[in-house]
Amino acid sequence: TNAAGITITAEYGRNRNDLGAMTAASMRYGLLLAAPAVAGIAAVGGLLVVVMYGPAYHAVAAPLVIAALFAAFKPLLAPVLSLLQAFERQRLLVFWGCLWAAVNIGLDLALIPSLGPSGAALANGIAQTGMVMALWWHARKEYGVRTAPGSIPRIFATAAVCGGFALLGRLLPVPPAMQLAA
């Protein structure tokens, strides 16, 4: 996503007409790479924590799964940030950043007492996803950042299938040959 940001900024100086399409492509490719990976982490993350750190860390599993699921939206942020920065829209970034930070704090106050670390992960995920969606909506409205119809839902559907296979692999018995490798 850093390379996309640098390219978007450089393209701003050369040809601003292509920035919307370039930003949309960067967002789509970042999501295409990240969404299946985080779906897999969400599916096997709890087991991974226990295997790597021991049963004492089992409580970390739920916040890890929540954080992984919301992390799928993170690749959508960097390209749109670069686009808005290229057009010198820092005031907009500060506004949305402060608004969603306040939402995050409010959700933390509401969710942490009852859900603990899972509530913190949920609050943070909701706030970050809200920020991404707000900036993406603005970039779509102002600069024509549009993805092909249905491409984002198809990517998330593919990620869900990948996560489903990872979960299925976790639930199936391990063949004896694989047990020796472990």
N, C-alpha and C positions, 0 to 999 in steps of 0.2 A: 504494500500500500504506500510505502514511502516513495517508491519509484513512480507510481501513478501520480502522487502529489507533486513531485518535481516536474513530471511531464505536463500535468495540467497547468501548473504555474508558467512553464516555458511556453506552452501553447497559447496562453492568454496574450502573450506579447506578439505572437505570430498570426493566429487566426482564431478569434473569439467565437466564430460561428460553429466550430467543431467541439467546443467545450462541453456542451450538454451531452452529446453522444459519447464523448470520451469519458466523461464522469460516469454516465450510466454503464458503460462497458466495464470500467474499473470496479464499480460497485458489484456488478453481476459476477465478474470473475473472482473477486474476493469472496463473495458469498458462496460461489460454486466450490471453492477450495475449503472454506472454513466450515460450512454447515454440516457436511457429512462427518468431518472430523469431530466436531463438538457433539454431534448425535452419538457417535461411538463412545466418546468420553462419558457422556451422560448415561449410556447403557452399561458400561463396565466400570465407571469411576469408583463406585462404592467398593467393589471387589478389589480394584487396583489399590485403593488406599489401605485396605486390610492386608493385602499381600505384601505391599511395600513397607508399611509402617507397623503392622500388627493390629490385633483386635482392639487395643486401647484407643486407636484413632478412628474407630467405626463411626463415631458421632460426626466426623468431618464429611462423611459420604453424602448426606442430604444437601448441605450447602454447596458441595462440589457439583452435584448433579444440577441444581438450580442455576448456579453460576455458568455452567457449561451450556445449558440450554439458552440462556440469554446472550451468551458470547457469540452466538450465531449472527447476531445483528451488528457486531462490532466492525466487520469489514465494510459495512455501508457508511461508516462515519468518516474515515480518512479522505476518500475522494471528494465528498461533499464539503468537508472542511477546507480542503485545498481550493475548491472552486470558489467558495465564499470568501476566502482570504485573498484569492487572486482578484476578485471584484471589490476588494477592500470593504467587506461587510462585517468588520470586527464588532461593530455595535450590536448587530443582530446576534452574533455568536455569544457575546457577553450577556445579552438579554436572555436568550434561551438557556445558556449555561447557568445563570443565577436562578432562573425559574425552576429548572429541573433539579438543581442542587437543593432548593427549598422543598421541592416535592420529595426528594430523597430523604431529607432530614425528617419531614413529617411522617413519611412511611416508616422510617426507622423507629421513631417514637411510638408509632402505632403497632408495629409488628414485632419488634425485638422483645418486648416484655412477654409476649405469649409464644413466640416461635424461636426465640434465641438466634443463633447464627443463621439458621434457615431464613428467618425473618429479615435479617440484615442482607443476605444474598438476594432475597426476593425484592426487597425495597431498592437495592442498588440496580438490579436487573431491570426493574420497571422504569426507574428514572433514566437509566442510560438508553434503554430502548425508546422511551418517550422523546428523549433528546434527538436520537437518530431519526425518528419518524418526523419530528418537527422540522429539522433541517432538510430532510429529504423532500418533504412537502414544499418547503420554501424554494428549494432548488428546482423542483419540478415546475412550480408556478412562475418563478422569475426567469429561469434560464433554460427551460425546456428539457430538463433531465428526465428522460423517459426510457423505460426498459420495454422490451417487447412484451405485448400482453401475455400474461400467464407465465412469463419466465421465472419470476420470483416464487410463485406457488409451486412450480415444477421443481425448482431447486430444493425447496423445503420438503416436498414429497419424496424426492430422491434421498435427502438426508434422513427422513423418517424411515425409509426402507433400509438404509445403511445402519441406522441405529437399531432397527428391528432385528437385522441379521446379527449384529454384535450382541444384542440381548439374547437372541436364540442360541448363539454360540456359547454364551455364558451359562445358559440353563441346561444345555445338552451334556451328557456324560463325556468325560475326557477319555479318548482312546488310550489304551495302554502304552503305545509308542510315544504319545505326547507326554504321558506322565513321567517317562524316563527322561525326556528332554528337560522337564521342569526340575 
